[in-house]
């Protein structure tokens, strides 16, 4: 990531946003895990995808119902 990296917290997890050429990269960091990298055509789309991914990881497992 470059010097233009923006760090945002969501549900206790870090999202690092940075422009990468014509796209944006969101690196989502969970404690004790590798970062997940998400690419999107603009900042807002990358951030929304990162929020969605975090929320899916935190959602209760619906297969156990």
KAURGI-V690770 format. One record per residue. N is the residue number from 1. PHI is phi in whole degrees, 0 to 359 (999 if undefined). PSI is psi in whole degrees, 0 to 359 (NA if undefined). D_CENTER is the distance of its C-alpha to the mean C-alpha in Angstrom with 2 decimals. Layout:
N_PHI_PSI_D_CENTER, N_PHI_PSI_D_CENTER
//
This chain:
1_999_156_13.50, 2_264_182_16.19, 3_295_340_17.81, 4_277_13_16.12, 5_292_132_12.74, 6_250_132_11.60, 7_253_128_10.15, 8_234_139_9.11, 9_262_139_9.65, 10_214_118_8.93, 11_54_37_11.32, 12_81_7_11.96, 13_242_151_8.66, 14_266_139_7.45, 15_240_121_4.77, 16_255_115_7.04, 17_256_137_7.91, 18_205_143_11.06, 19_288_145_13.55, 20_221_88_14.75, 21_68_238_18.07, 22_271_352_17.96, 23_248_176_14.25, 24_239_146_11.01, 25_244_135_8.42, 26_240_117_4.78, 27_259_116_5.07, 28_260_126_3.72, 29_247_122_7.36, 30_256_147_9.64, 31_304_136_13.28, 32_60_25_15.55, 33_224_161_13.23, 34_289_155_12.03, 35_289_148_8.59, 36_256_131_6.89, 37_256_130_6.86, 38_237_133_6.29, 39_245_145_9.22, 40_208_162_10.79, 41_287_341_14.13, 42_213_168_13.31, 43_300_311_11.18, 44_299_318_11.37, 45_295_319_10.48, 46_297_316_7.26, 47_295_316_6.40, 48_297_319_8.11, 49_295_322_6.62, 50_295_315_3.13, 51_301_314_6.14, 52_298_317_8.17, 53_296_315_6.72, 54_298_313_6.89, 55_299_323_10.16, 56_294_322_11.44, 57_292_329_11.19, 58_270_348_13.04, 59_292_144_15.50, 60_295_150_19.00, 61_290_113_20.33, 62_281_348_22.46, 63_285_345_24.56, 64_272_359_26.41, 65_281_NA_28.00
//
